[in-house]
Amino acid sequence: ICQYWRVERHHLDDDACVIGDSNDTKTLLWGDSNAAHFIGTLGAIAKNYGWSFRNIHHAACPPLFSSIKEYVNQKLALNCQHSVETVISNLEGFETIILSANYDSYMASNAGFLDAFIETVKALQFSGKRVILIGKAPVFHSFDRHCMSKSIVYVFKDCFAHKRTKPAEIDSVNLTLESFAAELDNVYYISFDRLICREVCSPYFDKQPLYYDKSHIEIGASWWLGEQALSLGLVPQILKELNG
């Protein structure tokens, strides 16, 4: 997981940041930690279909072509803007850009975030890139990854009763992105929610935690979700068609 508090040029040359069987890749996964937690899911699919991708992330920093200062903590703004500009200046070698972000959190800072993000996608598409948008995964504010250990002492503690946090708000953002993607050539929307929300939406599967915290998928579970997508026939078509 190539996530930094300040992305530098050499990070974009690091072979360790490439997931798949070949370091010669034309695909980039870019975003914040809400993009990074899909590395395993995409990695399992990429290995199965014979493509690779580079990943680069700055925590709490959105992938935007415009100024980010209205959407991030001001203590992070300088390094975040530097990271974004470093990535933007090194996009030339990539044909496919996969984006994801903590959309609703940035919108809470400034309601104009989604418009700025959409303009970024349009700019990428206009420059000839194929763009894949990954929807925001469900959030579970009541999730505690230490709950099962605590339940040894607190025997009546229920670790598995969780409701999604802000489901209508997150679903609305995802629906907006899906509708937007459907209107543009070479822009695609994908979601892995069906792997998390089966009979119910839960941060657990078969009493094993899928999440690291309230909003981030655990990296081992991310790889497992990718394997599940393959075995259940839930791989988005566009991910079957990528190459290189």
Secondary structure, DSSP 4 states (H G I P E B T S, - for coil): --EESS--GGGGG-GGGEESS-S---EEEEESHHHHTTHHHHHHHHHHHT--EEEEEETT----SS--TTTS-HHHHHHHHHHHHHHHTT-TT-SEEEEE--HHHHHHH-TTHHHHHHHHHHHHHHTT-EEEEEPPPP--TT--TTHHHHTTTSTT--SS----SSHHHHHHHHHHHHHHHHTSTTEEEE--HHHHBSSSB-SEETTEE-BSSSS-B-HHHHHHHHHHHHHTT---HHHHH---
